[in-house]
Amino acid sequence: QGAQVISLASSTDQARIIYSRVLFTIQNNEYLKKRFKKATEQRGITTADGSGRYDVKAAKEAALQGIPMSLCLFDELHLAKRGMWSAAVLGTAQRKDGMVIGITTAGDQSSETLMDLYRLGTSAAMGDKDLERFGFFCWQAKENSQVDDPAGLRAANPSISAGRLDLNTVLSDIRSIPEHEARRYRLNQFISGTSQSWLASDLFSQASGDGITKQENVVISIDRTKNWEYATIAGARKTDDGTFESELIATYAGATENVLYHRVRELYATGCVIAITMDDRQLPNLAKRLKADGLPVWQLWTKEISSACSTVYAMFSAGQVKHRNDPLLQLQSPKGIAKYVGETWFISRRDSLGDIDALMATVMALYVSATHQELGLQVF
């Protein structure tokens, strides 16, 4: 029997990225084309004599049981659950010189499989005779490297030295992403599951301005603390030059749903409000009441909150935001802590250092101001 090759990742779509690159190489090389009788986008690559195959499998332990593998290409190891690597290794044990190749960026405290492999790799590199068949190749910046240090970036990204990735482009990209993202994806350094403040203090202070200078096309956003001790309404609008203005409109101690409902109705009646947004987990009943009245409500789900955080971070980094420097927002912004879950991050209410209702209301208002025209306003 010929070679049996499998691609694995956290999802079949991700695993198919490697598969697609192999397929592209075969289809664009006349010599390789002759060696395969079938090479399709979805249903596997088969050798000319029919003995060998290359397929994509779901990263589930059950999906690997009983499959003899000559080679397993395992992507995104930082997301792999315990047991998956062992299942792949056992699959290759049924073939002579079977091999598992893992590919990944750095992980966080939840990346247990990857941390186990790092420990094994370090032992192998130190000469452990029981690990002579374990290859460990780690491109990583030094621990104390600055995120924009060219030497650190080259150490963690061989593609820069190879000319496939432009250093100036990488440096430009780093300026628009949080430091914890830059360290993980560009310096290949492990981060903790909970990182630092979501936004550097200098970026926040540089965005000081006059707030909303024109009462039109305003998006308002409502957020509250866990037990309704406080609530905040924030506003934001996109200006004619493509930048964004924001300010806090109202803050409440001991707020109730009825108070917020009537205040939002009053603001909408002025004619300057084009959208109302809130976290669906925080104020689902208020959203329902406003929708029933025909108001344009945009509820942000969990994934959209994550998108909002990264989008608004990029807006601050690009100098596109001017806020009124409200004292409450000044107080809360550094308390907002960024937390990773898998590939995404968000400002975590649980891990933040105090109340962040004003911060979250501002983030959501800015996000919807920036995206509602492109994505289509959710009106019910």
Secondary structure, DSSP 8 states (H G I E B T S, - for coil): ---EEEEE-SSHHHHHHHHHHHHHHHHT-HHHHTTEEEE-SSS-EEETTS--EEEE--S-HHHHTT---SEEEEE-GGG--TTHHHHHHHHHTTSTT-EEEEE-----TT-HHHHHHHHHHHHHHTT-GGGTT---------TT--TT-HHHHHHH-HHHHTTSS-HHHHHHHHTTS-HHHHHHHTS-----SEEEESS-HHHHHHTB-----S-SSEEEEEEE-TTSSEEEEEEEEE-TTS-EEEEEEEEEES--HHHHHHHHHHHHHTS-EEEEEEETTT-HHHHHHHHHTT--EEEE-HHHHHHHHHHHHHHHHTT-EEE---HHHHHHGGG-EEEEETTEEEEETTTSSS--HHHHHHHHHHHHHHHHHHH-----
